[in-house]
C-alpha cells in the first residue's frame, strides 16, 4: 500500500502531513500564540482592575477564588507575559504566597508527587 511506504509522500515524510508544508504549521502556531498572548494580557488587565479595588478577588479575605485563579495566573511570566504593567496583580501574588501553609513548591504535571494514580 502506498500509504505505508517510506520516502516521498510516505509515513515519516513531512510532505504527507495534512498541511503539506511546515511553513503553514509554523504560521498557524504563531497566530495561535499571538491570540493566546492577547487573551492572557486582557485577563491580566481585568485582574489588575479588580485587584486595584480590594486585596483579594472576592473581597477583603483570601478565598477559594484566589486559590483557583492563582494556580494559573501566577504562571503568566512562564507564558512569556510581562507583569511590569500590573502592580496590583503582582501584589496579590505576594499576598497569596504569604498565606499560612502556602505550598511554594511547583511541580510539572508529569512529576507531581501528589498526582500518582489520579487518572485511570
Sine and cosine of phi, psi and omega as CSV:
sin_phi,cos_phi,sin_psi,cos_psi,sin_omega,cos_omega
0.00,0.00,0.72,-0.69,-0.04,-1.00
-0.89,0.46,-0.54,0.84,-0.05,-1.00
-0.91,0.42,-0.33,0.94,-0.06,-1.00
-0.97,-0.25,0.01,1.00,-0.01,-1.00
-0.98,0.19,0.43,-0.90,0.10,-1.00
-1.00,-0.04,0.23,-0.97,-0.02,-1.00
0.98,-0.18,-0.33,-0.94,-0.10,-0.99
-0.82,0.58,0.90,-0.44,0.06,-1.00
0.99,0.15,-0.05,1.00,-0.04,-1.00
-1.00,-0.04,-0.10,-0.99,0.01,-1.00
-0.88,0.47,0.69,-0.72,0.00,-1.00
1.00,0.03,-0.12,0.99,0.03,-1.00
-1.00,-0.08,0.84,-0.55,-0.06,-1.00
-0.85,0.52,-0.42,0.91,0.00,-1.00
-0.95,0.31,-0.20,0.98,0.00,-1.00
-1.00,0.09,-0.08,1.00,-0.02,-1.00
-0.94,0.35,0.44,-0.90,0.01,-1.00
-0.85,0.52,-0.52,0.85,0.01,-1.00
-0.96,0.27,-0.51,0.86,0.06,-1.00
0.98,0.18,-0.23,0.97,-0.06,-1.00
-0.44,-0.90,0.82,-0.58,-0.01,-1.00
-0.87,0.50,-0.48,0.88,0.00,-1.00
-0.88,0.47,-0.59,0.81,0.05,-1.00
-0.91,0.41,-0.66,0.75,0.01,-1.00
-0.91,0.41,-0.68,0.73,0.02,-1.00
-0.89,0.45,-0.71,0.71,0.01,-1.00
-0.89,0.45,-0.64,0.77,0.02,-1.00
-0.90,0.44,-0.69,0.73,0.03,-1.00
-0.90,0.43,-0.65,0.76,0.01,-1.00
-0.89,0.46,-0.68,0.73,0.04,-1.00
-0.89,0.46,-0.69,0.72,0.01,-1.00
-0.89,0.45,-0.65,0.76,0.02,-1.00
-0.89,0.45,-0.68,0.74,0.04,-1.00
-0.90,0.44,-0.64,0.77,0.02,-1.00
-0.91,0.41,-0.67,0.74,0.03,-1.00
-0.90,0.43,-0.65,0.76,0.03,-1.00
-0.90,0.44,-0.64,0.77,0.03,-1.00
-0.89,0.45,-0.69,0.72,0.01,-1.00
-0.91,0.41,-0.65,0.76,0.03,-1.00
-0.89,0.45,-0.69,0.73,0.03,-1.00
-0.90,0.43,-0.64,0.77,0.05,-1.00
-0.88,0.47,-0.69,0.72,0.01,-1.00
-0.90,0.44,-0.68,0.74,0.05,-1.00
-0.88,0.48,-0.60,0.80,0.05,-1.00
-0.90,0.44,-0.66,0.75,0.03,-1.00
-0.91,0.42,-0.72,0.69,0.02,-1.00
-0.88,0.47,-0.67,0.74,0.03,-1.00
-0.85,0.52,-0.71,0.70,0.00,-1.00
-0.88,0.48,-0.73,0.68,-0.02,-1.00
-0.92,0.40,-0.65,0.76,-0.05,-1.00
-0.98,0.21,-0.17,0.99,0.12,-0.99
-0.95,0.30,-0.38,0.93,-0.07,-1.00
-0.99,-0.11,-0.29,0.96,-0.06,-1.00
-0.35,-0.94,0.37,-0.93,-0.08,-1.00
-0.96,0.28,-0.45,0.89,-0.01,-1.00
-0.76,-0.65,0.24,-0.97,-0.13,-0.99
-0.87,0.49,-0.63,0.78,-0.06,-1.00
-0.98,-0.20,0.13,0.99,0.01,-1.00
0.58,-0.81,-0.64,-0.77,-0.09,-1.00
-1.00,0.03,-0.15,0.99,-0.05,-1.00
-0.83,-0.55,0.42,-0.91,0.03,-1.00
-0.95,0.32,0.79,-0.61,-0.04,-1.00
-0.73,-0.69,0.02,-1.00,0.06,-1.00
-0.87,0.50,-0.46,0.89,0.05,-1.00
-0.87,0.49,-0.68,0.73,0.02,-1.00
-0.91,0.41,-0.67,0.74,0.01,-1.00
-0.87,0.48,-0.71,0.71,-0.06,-1.00
-0.92,0.39,-0.71,0.71,-0.04,-1.00
-0.96,0.29,-0.61,0.80,-0.01,-1.00
-0.84,0.54,-0.64,0.77,-0.06,-1.00
-0.79,0.61,-0.57,0.82,-0.02,-1.00
-0.97,-0.26,-0.71,0.71,-0.09,-1.00
-0.90,0.44,-0.54,0.84,-0.02,-1.00
-0.93,0.37,-0.20,0.98,-0.01,-1.00
-1.00,-0.08,0.17,0.99,-0.09,-1.00
-0.83,0.55,-0.65,0.76,0.01,-1.00
-0.88,0.48,-0.63,0.78,0.01,-1.00
-0.89,0.45,-0.44,0.90,0.03,-1.00
-1.00,0.06,0.05,1.00,0.05,-1.00
1.00,0.01,0.19,0.98,0.01,-1.00
-1.00,-0.03,0.74,-0.67,0.04,-1.00
-0.98,0.19,0.67,-0.75,0.04,-1.00
-0.97,-0.23,0.13,0.99,-0.05,-1.00
-0.83,0.55,-0.59,0.80,-0.07,-1.00
-1.00,0.04,0.16,0.99,-0.11,-0.99
-0.79,-0.62,0.92,0.38,-0.05,-1.00
-0.90,0.44,-0.59,0.81,0.01,-1.00
-0.94,0.35,-0.61,0.80,0.05,-1.00
-0.90,0.43,-0.71,0.70,0.02,-1.00
-0.89,0.46,-0.63,0.77,0.03,-1.00
-0.91,0.41,-0.60,0.80,0.05,-1.00
-0.89,0.45,-0.68,0.73,0.05,-1.00
-0.84,0.54,-0.71,0.70,0.00,-1.00
-0.89,0.45,-0.63,0.77,0.02,-1.00
-0.91,0.42,-0.66,0.75,0.03,-1.00
-0.90,0.43,-0.72,0.70,-0.02,-1.00
-0.91,0.42,-0.36,0.93,0.00,-1.00
-1.00,0.07,-0.03,1.00,-0.01,-1.00
-0.91,0.40,0.56,-0.83,0.04,-1.00
-0.84,0.55,0.65,-0.76,0.03,-1.00
0.90,0.43,0.34,0.94,0.08,-1.00
-0.87,0.49,0.75,-0.67,0.02,-1.00
-1.00,-0.07,0.97,-0.23,-0.09,-1.00
-0.98,0.21,-0.40,0.92,-0.04,-1.00
-0.93,0.37,0.79,-0.62,0.06,-1.00
-0.93,-0.38,0.73,-0.68,0.00,-1.00
-0.86,-0.50,0.70,-0.71,0.15,-0.99
-0.85,0.52,0.53,-0.85,-0.03,-1.00
-0.79,0.61,-0.62,0.79,-0.08,-1.00
-0.91,0.42,-0.43,0.90,-0.03,-1.00
-0.87,-0.50,0.23,0.97,0.00,-1.00
-0.88,0.47,0.91,-0.42,-0.06,-1.00
-0.92,0.39,-0.25,0.97,-0.01,-1.00
-1.00,-0.02,-0.09,1.00,-0.09,-1.00
-0.99,-0.15,0.07,1.00,-0.03,-1.00
-0.86,0.51,0.76,-0.64,0.05,-1.00
0.90,0.43,0.34,0.94,0.03,-1.00
-0.97,0.24,-0.57,0.82,-0.04,-1.00
-0.98,-0.19,0.53,-0.85,0.01,-1.00
-0.91,0.41,0.00,0.00,0.00,0.00
